[in-house]
Amino acid sequence: MDIKIRKFEDRDAARVAVIMFGSFRAVFGDLLGTEPKPESYWKEISHSERGGIIVTSFVAETDNNVIGYLRVSINPGNGLGVLEVIGVDPESFSRGIGKALFAAAEVFWKKNNIRKVYTCTSHINTNAQAFYKKLGFIEEGRLKDHFHKGLDEIQLGKFYD
Ligand SMILES: CC(C)(COP(=O)(O)OP(=O)(O)OC[C@H]1O[C@@H](n2cnc3c(N)ncnc32)[C@H](O)[C@@H]1OP(=O)(O)O)[C@@H](O)C(=O)NCCC(=O)NCCS
């Protein structure tokens, strides 16, 4: 499968809304809501530059069809990058899409001399934990009942220096 990674453009927002809803629903069912976030949300949060923090996003395409999305950020002030969110169309899980998106993010982080990247994922999301660990993240902590009651967040970090 030929995977192309490119920067998110506003024209991707409708498709990204569908993918992200589907990918999280595959893990959490109705727990995180029953409606996709609107297109406007994805346009607004996918790129910004405020207070020195730069947010950018990537999409993965096969045959001109967007099947994955990744949003990352950097804070050049402290050398910390964040993997904000990643999602792949459930029909394309385990085909290297997430890994290809992450490789693009690593190029971006390294170009910006980022020394560490951080992310977190729910304790029940064992697939994502396995994915992140495969990509070199190590567990750093656990936040109780963090974004939702009954869901702890597993904190993960990866160092580049
Ligand atoms: C987590 C997610 C992004 C992984 O994307 P993916 O395209 O399915 O993953 P890849 O095929 O690129 O896998 C990369 C590596 O991670 C590992 N991995 C991926 N999914 C895994 C799983 N379910 N169990 C164990 N390992 C897994 C694979 O072993 C693979 O290693 P390999 O390259 O040696 O084969 C995807 O499953 C997803 O969108 N999940 C729902 C949303 C989510 O949970 N996002 C993350 C939390 S914010």
The ligand as an SDF file (V2000), in Angstrom:
LIG
                    3D

 48 50  0  0  0  0  0  0  0  0999 V2000
   -3.2550    3.6590   17.7750 C   0  0  0  0  0  0  0  0  0  0  0  0
   -3.3440    3.8180   16.2620 C   0  0  0  0  0  0  0  0  0  0  0  0
   -3.0990    5.2780   15.8650 C   0  0  0  0  0  0  0  0  0  0  0  0
   -2.2510    2.9220   15.6110 C   0  0  0  0  0  0  0  0  0  0  0  0
   -2.2430    3.1560   14.2120 O   0  0  0  0  0  0  0  0  0  0  0  0
   -2.0310    1.9400   13.1880 P   0  0  0  0  0  0  0  0  0  0  0  0
   -1.9470    2.5020   11.8340 O   0  0  0  0  0  0  0  0  0  0  0  0
   -3.0910    0.9270   13.4450 O   0  0  0  0  0  0  0  0  0  0  0  0
   -0.6270    1.3740   13.6990 O   0  0  0  0  0  0  0  0  0  0  0  0
    0.5850    0.8220   12.7780 P   0  0  0  0  0  0  0  0  0  0  0  0
    0.0400   -0.2060   11.8410 O   0  0  0  0  0  0  0  0  0  0  0  0
    1.3320    1.9590   12.1770 O   0  0  0  0  0  0  0  0  0  0  0  0
    1.4850    0.1020   13.8770 O   0  0  0  0  0  0  0  0  0  0  0  0
    2.7930    0.5380   14.2280 C   0  0  0  0  0  0  0  0  0  0  0  0
    3.3730   -0.3990   15.2600 C   0  0  0  0  0  0  0  0  0  0  0  0
    2.5780   -0.3150   16.4530 O   0  0  0  0  0  0  0  0  0  0  0  0
    2.1780   -1.6300   16.8800 C   0  0  0  0  0  0  0  0  0  0  0  0
    0.7230   -1.6850   17.0950 N   0  0  0  0  0  0  0  0  0  0  0  0
   -0.2230   -0.9610   16.4440 C   0  0  0  0  0  0  0  0  0  0  0  0
   -1.4560   -1.3290   16.8820 N   0  0  0  0  0  0  0  0  0  0  0  0
   -1.2430   -2.3180   17.7890 C   0  0  0  0  0  0  0  0  0  0  0  0
   -2.1100   -3.1110   18.5720 C   0  0  0  0  0  0  0  0  0  0  0  0
   -3.4370   -2.9910   18.4720 N   0  0  0  0  0  0  0  0  0  0  0  0
   -1.5560   -4.0320   19.4130 N   0  0  0  0  0  0  0  0  0  0  0  0
   -0.2210   -4.1860   19.4880 C   0  0  0  0  0  0  0  0  0  0  0  0
    0.6600   -3.4620   18.7600 N   0  0  0  0  0  0  0  0  0  0  0  0
    0.1450   -2.5380   17.9360 C   0  0  0  0  0  0  0  0  0  0  0  0
    2.4280   -2.5740   15.7390 C   0  0  0  0  0  0  0  0  0  0  0  0
    3.0270   -3.7310   16.2400 O   0  0  0  0  0  0  0  0  0  0  0  0
    3.3130   -1.8490   14.7780 C   0  0  0  0  0  0  0  0  0  0  0  0
    4.6080   -2.3700   14.8340 O   0  0  0  0  0  0  0  0  0  0  0  0
    5.3100   -2.9320   13.4900 P   0  0  0  0  0  0  0  0  0  0  0  0
    5.6180   -1.7170   12.6710 O   0  0  0  0  0  0  0  0  0  0  0  0
    6.5140   -3.6270   13.9910 O   0  0  0  0  0  0  0  0  0  0  0  0
    4.3020   -3.8240   12.8200 O   0  0  0  0  0  0  0  0  0  0  0  0
   -4.7330    3.3420   15.7140 C   0  0  0  0  0  0  0  0  0  0  0  0
   -4.9610    2.0410   16.1500 O   0  0  0  0  0  0  0  0  0  0  0  0
   -5.8930    4.2180   16.1120 C   0  0  0  0  0  0  0  0  0  0  0  0
   -6.2700    5.1580   15.3880 O   0  0  0  0  0  0  0  0  0  0  0  0
   -6.5260    3.9120   17.2710 N   0  0  0  0  0  0  0  0  0  0  0  0
   -7.7170    4.6600   17.6960 C   0  0  0  0  0  0  0  0  0  0  0  0
   -7.4060    6.0710   18.1470 C   0  0  0  0  0  0  0  0  0  0  0  0
   -6.3650    6.0510   19.2690 C   0  0  0  0  0  0  0  0  0  0  0  0
   -6.3910    5.2060   20.1370 O   0  0  0  0  0  0  0  0  0  0  0  0
   -5.4200    7.0180   19.2160 N   0  0  0  0  0  0  0  0  0  0  0  0
   -4.3130    7.0700   20.1660 C   0  0  0  0  0  0  0  0  0  0  0  0
   -4.7040    7.5850   21.4850 C   0  0  0  0  0  0  0  0  0  0  0  0
   -4.6260    9.3680   21.4820 S   0  0  0  0  0  0  0  0  0  0  0  0
  1  2  1  0
  2  3  1  0
  2  4  1  0
  2 36  1  0
  4  5  1  0
  5  6  1  0
  6  7  2  0
  6  8  1  0
  6  9  1  0
  9 10  1  0
 10 11  2  0
 10 12  1  0
 10 13  1  0
 13 14  1  0
 14 15  1  0
 15 16  1  0
 15 30  1  0
 16 17  1  0
 17 18  1  0
 17 28  1  0
 18 19  1  0
 18 27  1  0
 19 20  2  0
 20 21  1  0
 21 22  1  0
 21 27  2  0
 22 23  1  0
 22 24  2  0
 24 25  1  0
 25 26  2  0
 26 27  1  0
 28 29  1  0
 28 30  1  0
 30 31  1  0
 31 32  1  0
 32 33  2  0
 32 34  1  0
 32 35  1  0
 36 37  1  0
 36 38  1  0
 38 39  2  0
 38 40  1  0
 40 41  1  0
 41 42  1  0
 42 43  1  0
 43 44  2  0
 43 45  1  0
 45 46  1  0
 46 47  1  0
 47 48  1  0
M  END
$$$$
